[in-house]
Amino acid sequence: MSELACPRCGAEVPEGRFCPQCGASLESQSCPSCGADAPPGDRFCTQCGSPLASGTPGAPVRRSGSRGGGGSGGASGGDGDGDGSLGWWVAGLLLVALILLVLVPVLQPQRGRNEAGTVPASSGAPAGGGLGAAPNVDLSSMTPREAADRLFNRVMSSAESGDTAQAEQFLPMAIGAYERARPLNPDGLFHLSVLERTGRQFDEALATAKQGLEDHPDHLLLLSAAAHASQDLGDTASARQYYSHLLDVWDKEKASGKEEYQDHAALLPTIHQDAEDVVNGS
């Protein structure tokens, strides 16, 4: 009997309807909201964004090849306790609550249009062309980066309003959307790293920040993201190195006038203070 690879766990399995390892469907599926065809293993419809019947909304999305990685990003929450999803969502939403106020500027049309040539949505409740309920949005009508930013907006606004169920639903969609929008500029990689940290995918968050630093080694937002992810992973020495470099290049980078620094102007003082605290051992 021929074998195929499970689209979810990658196990080699005999032909059939479901994977015997993880239970994922091996059959093509149709979106219950818009009727569009979807490949086996997909959890959300790429046409309208609705959860698919065979999916598992709320499970953290992992980048290909990054399975494992200790307890920092597993689907069970990474802590090994009985609360599973609840445990990492409490921690993730606490992180969102701390960064929400300083991330709001990136969700607002401060200087007109974003890199996709469209005006980004505000961080408040959607109005008119807002994201709305998933079945009412055709994500395929947007550019990949626009769709990613809209989903980022939904995660943040849902967390702000205390709607943890909706934030949990849209977080994996937002992460996946930024993956599909690659290649990302430094600001996009920073957004993706923030989302991955919110989902407790600390290894992925660090890898995303380091990818941006390869081409932009002095970027303040990426240095901060790498330092935070290193702290989450318990690597205080690396966090101190990232923050030390951040302080060394601070004045030069601030004077560069990068657009993302203006968008995140409210966040920069917090980043600088965090760096000083870590480097000085506060």
C-alpha positions as MATLAB code, in Angstrom:
seq = 'MSELACPRCGAEVPEGRFCPQCGASLESQSCPSCGADAPPGDRFCTQCGSPLASGTPGAPVRRSGSRGGGGSGGASGGDGDGDGSLGWWVAGLLLVALILLVLVPVLQPQRGRNEAGTVPASSGAPAGGGLGAAPNVDLSSMTPREAADRLFNRVMSSAESGDTAQAEQFLPMAIGAYERARPLNPDGLFHLSVLERTGRQFDEALATAKQGLEDHPDHLLLLSAAAHASQDLGDTASARQYYSHLLDVWDKEKASGKEEYQDHAALLPTIHQDAEDVVNGS';
ca = [
       0.000    0.000    0.000;
       1.387    3.421   -0.951;
       2.155    5.934    1.749;
       1.892    9.706    1.941;
       3.042   12.425    4.316;
       0.557   13.805    6.826;
       0.091   17.548    6.075;
       0.055   18.367    9.795;
       2.649   16.190   11.595;
       4.668   14.986    8.580;
       4.382   11.293    9.503;
       4.490    8.740    6.679;
       1.051    7.136    6.773;
      -0.860    4.667    4.593;
      -3.640    5.968    2.392;
      -6.807    6.661    4.321;
      -9.054    9.404    5.609;
      -7.177   10.372    8.787;
      -3.595   10.346   10.069;
      -3.165    7.618   12.721;
      -0.500    9.728   14.474;
      -2.246   13.088   14.998;
      -5.766   12.556   13.651;
      -5.506   15.185   10.876;
      -7.758   14.730    7.858;
      -6.000   13.418    4.743;
      -8.865   14.382    2.446;
      -9.433   17.594    0.555;
     -11.972   19.814    2.248;
     -14.361   22.641    1.508;
     -14.765   25.834    3.499;
     -18.081   25.721    5.428;
     -18.520   29.482    4.954;
     -17.676   30.199    1.306;
     -17.344   26.717   -0.235;
     -13.793   27.231   -1.520;
     -11.592   24.141   -1.870;
      -8.784   23.774    0.680;
      -5.871   21.292    0.795;
      -5.747   18.583    3.474;
      -4.412   19.833    6.798;
      -5.281   23.509    6.317;
      -6.947   25.027    9.393;
      -8.236   28.269    7.865;
      -9.713   29.207    4.496;
      -7.402   31.388    2.387;
     -10.420   32.948    0.658;
     -12.515   34.151    3.598;
     -10.428   33.376    6.708;
     -12.984   31.081    8.338;
     -11.869   28.069   10.428;
     -12.124   24.795    8.498;
     -13.902   21.831    9.981;
     -10.734   19.722   10.135;
      -8.633   22.475   11.618;
      -7.793   23.181   15.199;
      -8.273   26.924   15.770;
      -5.974   28.350   18.367;
      -3.106   25.863   17.958;
       0.179   27.774   17.578;
       1.546   27.855   14.026;
       5.100   26.581   13.594;
       7.522   27.359   10.844;
       8.543   24.371    8.762;
      11.479   22.526   10.283;
      11.140   24.020   13.754;
       9.366   21.216   15.543;
      10.570   20.437   19.017;
      12.762   23.158   20.470;
      12.245   22.141   24.081;
       9.282   23.535   25.919;
       9.285   27.008   24.417;
       6.705   26.746   21.683;
       4.821   23.465   21.671;
       1.158   23.256   20.863;
       0.399   22.204   24.412;
       1.670   25.491   25.752;
       5.286   24.470   26.355;
       4.959   24.256   30.141;
       3.878   20.640   30.418;
       1.162   21.470   32.940;
      -2.451   20.453   32.884;
      -3.761   23.851   31.800;
      -2.193   23.558   28.328;
      -3.571   26.277   26.078;
      -4.894   28.321   28.990;
      -1.441   28.606   30.557;
       0.335   30.044   27.544;
      -2.602   32.249   26.638;
      -2.585   33.908   30.036;
       1.123   34.665   29.614;
       0.696   35.691   25.982;
      -2.144   38.078   26.675;
      -0.243   39.631   29.561;
       2.503   40.370   27.043;
      -0.045   41.849   24.639;
      -1.442   44.048   27.400;
       2.047   45.405   28.097;
       2.928   46.173   24.479;
      -0.473   47.173   23.129;
      -0.315   50.859   23.973;
       3.092   51.288   22.392;
       2.264   49.210   19.315;
      -0.946   51.075   18.490;
       0.840   53.676   16.300;
       1.785   51.041   13.732;
      -1.882   50.189   13.330;
      -2.915   53.780   12.660;
      -2.592   55.788    9.408;
      -0.030   58.223   10.795;
       1.507   59.332    7.513;
      -0.973   58.142    4.922;
      -0.120   54.844    3.290;
       1.881   51.783    4.175;
       4.385   49.936    1.985;
       1.576   48.100    0.209;
       0.137   51.452   -0.891;
      -2.946   51.144    1.284;
      -4.069   52.940    4.402;
      -3.741   50.587    7.427;
      -6.738   50.006    9.675;
      -6.932   51.732   13.035;
      -6.550   49.728   16.221;
     -10.064   50.417   17.422;
     -13.260   48.567   16.660;
     -13.577   47.979   12.898;
     -15.901   50.296   11.073;
     -17.022   50.167    7.472;
     -14.155   48.314    5.825;
     -12.895   46.853    9.102;
     -12.013   43.213    9.482;
     -15.370   42.212   10.947;
     -16.393   38.581   11.432;
     -14.188   36.108    9.599;
     -16.833   34.881    7.100;
     -17.443   38.492    5.958;
     -13.843   39.210    4.947;
     -12.213   38.182    1.685;
      -8.549   38.110    2.662;
      -7.684   37.100   -0.906;
      -8.668   40.605   -2.065;
      -5.811   42.132   -0.043;
      -2.086   42.122   -0.640;
      -0.315   39.548    1.570;
       1.213   42.260    3.766;
      -2.091   44.117    4.061;
      -3.840   40.919    5.158;
      -1.080   40.269    7.697;
      -1.375   43.776    9.149;
      -5.164   43.477    9.346;
      -4.875   40.199   11.257;
      -2.236   41.721   13.531;
      -4.737   44.498   14.173;
      -7.441   41.948   15.021;
      -5.240   40.090   17.513;
      -4.273   43.297   19.294;
      -7.755   44.818   19.346;
      -9.278   41.535   20.559;
      -6.752   41.307   23.380;
      -7.392   44.939   24.291;
     -11.143   44.295   24.563;
     -10.594   41.136   26.645;
     -11.873   38.785   23.923;
      -9.286   36.049   24.486;
     -11.188   33.501   22.382;
     -11.063   35.714   19.304;
      -7.439   36.691   19.944;
      -6.595   32.979   20.216;
      -8.423   32.296   16.954;
      -6.684   35.014   14.960;
      -3.133   34.694   16.359;
      -2.143   31.634   14.245;
      -3.788   33.233   11.211;
      -1.758   36.422   11.743;
       1.506   34.496   12.093;
       0.728   32.484    8.968;
      -0.172   35.644    7.062;
       3.202   37.237    7.782;
       4.910   34.034    6.676;
       3.009   34.209    3.370;
       3.904   37.909    2.999;
       7.639   37.185    2.925;
      10.064   38.693    2.164;
       9.370   41.079    5.042;
      11.057   44.380    5.760;
      12.536   44.960    9.254;
       9.240   46.359   10.548;
       7.335   43.307    9.313;
       9.859   40.957   10.910;
       9.474   42.870   14.165;
       5.672   42.433   14.012;
       6.063   38.713   13.319;
       8.499   38.282   16.205;
       6.054   40.049   18.556;
       3.248   37.701   17.482;
       5.456   34.637   17.909;
       6.423   35.748   21.415;
       2.747   36.317   22.218;
       2.114   32.691   21.227;
       5.118   31.580   23.328;
       7.005   30.476   20.217;
      10.233   31.858   21.622;
      12.651   29.952   19.369;
      10.778   31.170   16.305;
      10.629   34.737   17.645;
      14.404   34.777   18.102;
      15.016   33.268   14.663;
      12.770   35.906   13.054;
      14.600   38.774   14.779;
      18.017   37.314   13.911;
      16.986   36.969   10.277;
      16.327   40.699   10.104;
      19.581   41.498   11.924;
      21.586   39.685    9.256;
      20.898   42.550    6.845;
      20.163   45.268    9.422;
      22.534   44.550   12.346;
      21.885   47.909   14.036;
      18.083   47.968   13.799;
      16.733   49.013   17.185;
      13.401   47.163   16.967;
      15.016   43.915   15.848;
      17.736   44.141   18.500;
      15.022   44.613   21.113;
      13.024   41.674   19.736;
      16.102   39.427   19.782;
      16.935   40.495   23.341;
      13.400   39.834   24.582;
      13.260   36.410   22.913;
      16.668   35.533   24.398;
      15.374   36.478   27.845;
      12.297   34.307   27.286;
      14.605   31.395   26.468;
      16.681   32.030   29.601;
      19.769   33.196   27.680;
      20.566   36.325   29.682;
      24.090   36.598   28.269;
      22.793   36.917   24.699;
      20.092   39.340   25.818;
      22.761   41.535   27.407;
      24.832   41.433   24.197;
      21.877   42.496   22.050;
      20.970   45.302   24.433;
      24.586   46.461   24.758;
      24.844   46.752   20.984;
      21.496   48.560   20.912;
      22.800   51.202   23.317;
      26.022   51.562   21.299;
      24.170   52.379   18.068;
      21.206   54.181   19.641;
      22.073   57.762   18.727;
      23.138   56.899   15.182;
      20.014   54.853   14.505;
      17.651   57.400   16.048;
      19.194   60.050   13.779;
      18.641   57.878   10.683;
      14.983   58.899   10.521;
      13.723   55.410    9.633;
       9.969   55.416    9.134;
       9.406   52.520   11.541;
      11.171   54.468   14.308;
       8.684   57.284   13.838;
       5.786   54.811   13.793;
       7.050   53.266   17.038;
       8.111   56.527   18.684;
       6.118   55.691   21.836;
       7.874   52.316   22.131;
      11.468   53.514   21.795;
      11.851   55.012   25.302;
      10.686   51.705   26.812;
      13.177   49.791   24.649;
      15.995   52.090   25.762;
      15.068   51.723   29.430;
      14.865   47.927   29.131;
      18.315   47.883   27.541;
      19.824   50.016   30.315;
      18.231   47.869   33.016;
      19.619   44.635   31.563;
      23.090   45.980   30.744;
      23.437   47.652   34.140;
      22.021   44.653   35.980;
      19.005   46.481   37.392;
];
